[in-house]
Amino acid sequence: MDTIQAAFGHDTALCDRILAAAKENRDQMQLFVDIAKYMSERTGKRSSDDTIDAPDAKKRKTTSAPSTAAASPAPALNLTTTLNLKDASNVLYSVPETSFAVPQRKKMTVQLAGDPQRLEEGAVRIVHEGSGINLAVPFSKIEQVFCLPVPEKATRQWNFVIFANQTIDFKTGDRVIEAEQIVWTMPETAPANVKAADGFKPLDVDTYVTSTMRSLNACMKAHGKNVIIPTEQEFASAIPQSHRKGEAAYHVKAHKGSKDGYLFFLSVGIVWAFKKPLALFTFENIESISYTSVLQRTFNIVITTMPDPITGDKQDIEFSMLDQADFAGIDEYVKRHDLNDASMAAERQAKKLNINPKPKTEGAEEGALNAEGADDDDEMTELQKAEQALQDQEDEEEEDYDPGSDGESEGSGSDSEEEGAGGGGDDEEGEEEYPEDDEE
């Protein structure tokens, strides 16, 4: 898929049509890949031929990284053809000294650049003069932009998160894959040091967050994109924020392997943030969401992705240690967006409930009850089912509990003491109990 995007990425519509055709005709996938490789080789050859009579500056740009081009020809293909260089040099909105977390932890300048008459050909730029960083994300290559509250901060701050299909080194024109996820932080304070052209200047009531969000929306409008923010209608955590009483929290703490982070359940999908690598699971890329290890205090969720268009493989990504208080809200979100709930799959059922199976003697009795209450079971949420399973387990333990045996067990201590004093009559009673247990 990367080969196809590298070859036809300059024409988004054509690239999307090729990928769609490849998905529908998997038998022809290799043919599409071969065509893409051929086009990449032809484009690379034509670019090298064009530099023979090019100006010196153009020659230096093409020959600056020959070893990289030889090692991986597709990513090193000059991509400035997908970006209007003149428009991307025209800065419309700039915020210096912005704190970035991804791709690097550094204070850099975030810019929106383009021609006001054709904003769709502009780009988001990240610039740091000291280190020479000069990255550009064409508006046409932005998959999605989110503005998410920074969790567990006494002072309100928001993270802008960009998921891009292509980030370009503005100086060389090479693709920078590691910078295709971008995160920067802005406070809810007056935008004192914003530099903006007419039509992009902050209003008197603006903050850094609202001013930047409005400018991004204006630039991405032609591509049908806008900044996505969390809302209580989509999902809000049931856990109150101790440092901001009365305010809704939109994040859910979780772990992905050994890394901790936050899940956000949004109108276009689910975001895992804010540490590298971030992840975006859009609705169309989710095959199913299931629950595992549902306990009294925590549970896990597993997001199964749609099959890869080339390999046909699916991925199961598990997020663990979610607070049980958020189970009902997440389950409601899953059902509202018609995401397939595969929690009762056979291979996950035992792990999900984390309890021992019930004795077979109870199975026959429960079969009739389950048949009568089948309709009720269909309406139960996963949380209710888990609670019911735990309650059944407790009931089972109570049924196995014999008060008499406990009483005798407690009395055995005093009997031992009496035995130590020379009394031995109680031992005969203890010996009479063992045959009764064998008969049972």
N, C-alpha and C positions, 0 to 999 in steps of 0.2 A: 504494500500500500504506500510506503514511503517512496518507493521508486516511481510509482504512478504520480504521486503528488509533486515530486521533484521535477518530473518531465512536463507535466501539464498544469502545474500550480499557478502559472501566470494567467491562466484562463479558468477562473473558479467554476463557472457554469459547465464548461467542457469536462473539467476534472471530476465534478460531482456526477455528471452523466456516465463517465467511464467507470467510476467506482460503483455506481448503482447497477450498471450492466454486469460488472464483474461479480457482484453479489448474487445477481439473479442467475448467472451462468457460470457456476463454479468450475465446470469442466473447461471453460475457456480462460480461466484465470491466468494460466501461464502465458497464453497468447498476449493478453493485455500487458503483462509484466515485460515480455520480450519487446513489445512495441515501445513501451516506456523507456527501456534501456537504450533501444536504437535511437529514439528521439533525443535522449540525454547526450549520447555520444555525438550525434550530428550537431546539436546545439553547442556543445563544448568545442567541437572542431571549428564551427563557423565563428565562434567568439574569438578563438586564437588567431584565425586568419584575418579577422577584422582589425586586430591590434598591430598588424604589420605597418600600416600607414597611419596609425593613430598618433595623437599628440603624446609627448613624453609623460604627461601626468597619467594618461590612460594606460600607457605601457607599464608604468610603475604599479598601478593598481592591479593589473592582470598578473604580473610576475612576482608579486610580493610574497606569495605563499605557494610555490610550486610543489613542495613536498606534501602539503595538505591535499592539493588537488589530485596528486597521484595516488594517495592512500585511499581517499573516499571521494570519487568524482562527483557524485550526486549532491552531497551537502555543500561541497566547495564551489558549485556552480554559481556564477555571479547572479545574484537575485535582484539587483537594483532595477532590473527591467520591470519588476512588479511594483516598483515604488516610484512615484513622481518625485525625482530628486529636488527639483526646483520648489515644488509645493512643500515638501518635507523640510526644506530649509527656511520656510517662512513661518516663524513662531507666532502663534496666536495667543497662547496661554502658557505661562511659565511659573513654576513654584520652586525656587531654590531651597537648598538645605532640607530636603524632604527625607525622612528616615525610611530606608528600604530594608526589608528582611530577605527578599528573594529578587534577583539571583544572588545578590551579595548584601551582607550587612554593612551598609555604608550610607552616609548622607549624600544624596545626589539631587540633581535637578530633574523634575518631571516636566515635560513640555507637550503641548498639543500643537502640531504644525500642519499647515495646509493652506490652500487658496480658499478664501471665504466663498467664492463662487462655485467651487467644486470640492467640498470638504471630504467627499468620499475617497479622494485620491491622496489624502494626507496620512499622518501617522502619529502614534504616541512615541515620544522620544525620551530616552534616559541618558543623561549626560553627566560626566564627572571629569572635569578638565584635568585634575591632578593625575589621575590614573589612565586617562585617555579613553575611558569608556564612552562609547557613542552608539547606542543601540536604537533601532527603530522598529516599531510594530505597525505595519500598515493597518489602517482601519478595516480594510477588506479581509485581513487575515485574523482578526480577533474572533475567537469562538464565543467568548462570553466575558462580561465584566461584572463583578460583584462588589458591593460596598457592605462590609460586615462589621458589626461592633466588636471591638477588642474585649474579650472576656476578662472578668475579674480585675478590672481596673477602676480605681476610685474616680479618676478623671476620665470623662468620656473621650474615647478615641475610636476611630474607624479605620479598618484596613481595606484598601482598594486591591482587589485580586483580579488579575487578567490571566485568562487561559487563551493562548494564541496558537494558531496553526503554523505561524512562521515569524521568527524574529531575525532581523538583519543587522549585521555590523555595518553601520552607516559609512564607515571609512573604506571598507574593502568590498562590501556587497555580499559577503559570505553569510550563510545561515548559521545562527547561534542557537543550537538546540537547547542548551542548558538554560537559556534565558526565555524560554517559551512559557514559563510561569513567572509572574511578576507580582510582588506584594509590596505596597508602601503604606505607611501610616500617616493619618492626618488628625489633628485635634479639632474639637468643636469650639474653635475660637475665631475671632475676626481675622480675615485674610490680609494681614498687614503687608506682607512682602510679595504678594502676587503681582506679576507683570502681565498685562493683558491688552489685546487690541480691542478696538471698538466692536461691540456685540458680544464680547467675552468678559468684560469688566465685571467684578463682583458688585452686587447690590449692597446697600447699607445694612440690610438684615442678614447678609450671607455669612457663613462660616467657611473655613477651608473645605469642609466636606460638601456643603450644598453648592458652593461655587464650582468646585471641580466636577461634581456630578452633573450639573446642568451643562457645563462645557463639553464633557464627554458625550452626553446624550445628543447634543447638537451635531457633533462630529460623526457619530455612528448612525444617525437617523436614516441616512440614505441606504444603509445596509440592513435595515430592519432590526437593529440592536439597540438596547438601552441598558443602563446600569440596573442590576437586580439587587433589591434590598430585602431583608427578611420582614415578614409581617406576622401578626398574631393570628390572622386568618389562615395562614399556611401552617405555621407551627410555632409554639412558644413553650419553653420548658416549664414544667410544673414545680421546679425547684426555685424558691425565692432567692434573690440576690441579697446577701447580708449587707453589702456595701452600698446598695442602691435600692432601698426598700420601696416597694410599690411599682418598680419598673420590671417589665417582662425581660427574661433572658431568652435568647434565641439559639443558644448553643447547647450541645450535649457533650459532656466529657466522655472520652473513649480512649482506647489504646489500639494501635495497629502494630502487632508484634510487640516490640519493646518500646516503641515510640508512643508518647502521649500526644493528644491533640483534641480537636473539636469537630463535631459533625454539625452541619447546618442543613436543615430541611427546607428547601426553597421552592419557588414556583416553577422552576425549570429542571430541578433535579437536586441531588445531594452533593454537598461540598465537604471535603476533608481538608482541614487547614490547621495551623499555618506554617508547619515545618515542611522542608523539602523531603520527598516530593509530595506536592499537593495532589489532590485527585478530584475530578469532576465526573459525576455519574448522572448524565442526562437521562430523562425518562426513556427515550428511544434506545438507549444503550444498556438499559437494565432488563434482564430477562426475568429475574425473580429476586425477592428479598425474603429471607427466612430468619427464624430466631433459633438460637441454640443456648444451652446452659442457662435456662430460665430459672433463676433462684429467687429467694425471698427479697434479696437486696439488689442484685445485679442480673444482667442478661447480656447476651452477645447477639449481633446481627451479622448475617452473611449476605453480601450483595453479589449475585451471579450476573456476569456481563453477557451480552449477546455474543454469539460465536464470531471469532475473528474472520473477516471476509476472505483471507488467504488460507489460513491453516484450519479454520473451522473449530478451533479450540475455544473453550469458555474459561473464564477466570472466576474463582470464588475468593472474594476479599472479605476477610472477617475482621470486625471491630468488636472489641471486648470491653467488659467492665462498665457497661452503660448502667446508669442508675434506674432501678425498677420504677421509680416515680414517673419516669418519662415513657414507660412502655405503652400506656394507653394512648398518649398523644402521637407517638410514632406509628403505632398500629392503625390509628385512624387516618394518618397521612398516607400510609401505604394503600389502604383500601380506597381512599378518596381518589387517588390517582390511578386506580386500576392496575397497580403493580401486583404481579402474581406472587401470592404468599405460599411458598413451598415448605413451610415449617413442618408439615406432617410427612415429609419424605422419609422413607424407611431408614435410610442410612443416617438420618439426623435425629430421629425421634427419641432414641435412648439418651443421646447426649443432651438433647434439648431439655428434657424434664429432670435429668440427673437423678433418677430414682430407680430402685430395683423393681423388676416386674412383679405383678401380683401373683399369688399362688393360683394354680390352675383350678382349684376347687371353687374359687370365687368367680372365675371367668364365666362359667355356665350360668350362674345366678345373675351376673351383670349383663349377660347377653340379652336376656329378655327385657331388662330395664333400659338398656341402650336402644333397643328396637323401638320401645315406646317413646323414648325421649330423643329420637334422632333429629327431629325438627328443632328442638331446643338447642342441641349441640351445634347445629349449623349456625345458630345465631350467636353463640358464645364467642367472645374475642379470645385471642391467644392468651391474654393476661388471665381471663376468667378460667380458661382451660388449665393453665399452669397452677392457679390457685386451687382449683378443684382437685388436681392431681396430688398436690401437697396435702390437702385436707383428707383425701382418701388414704394417703399414706399414714397420716396421724390416726385416722379411725382404725386402720388395720393394726397399728401398734397398740391402740387401746383395747382392741378385741383380744390380742394375744396376751395382754397384761393380766396376771392372776394375783389379785390382792392377797389371797391366802398364802401364796408362796413367798410374797414379799414379807408378810408378817412373820412367817416362820423363819425367813432368812434373817430378819432383824432380830428375832429371838435367839438365833443361833449364837450370837455373841454372848448373851447372858448365859446360855447353856454352857458355852465353853468355859466361862468363868466358874459356873457351878461345878463343871467337870473337874476344873483345876482344884476346887475345894473338896473334891471327893465324890460329888454327885454323878451318877451315871445313868439315871433312869430315862433321861430325855434322849439318849442315844438310840434307844430302842424305837422311839417314835420316828426319829430321823431315818432309821433303816427301813421302816415300814413304808415310807413315802416313795422310795426308788422303784419298787415293783409297780406302784400306781402310775408313775410317769412312763414306765415301759409299756403298760397297757394302753395308755393314751397314744 
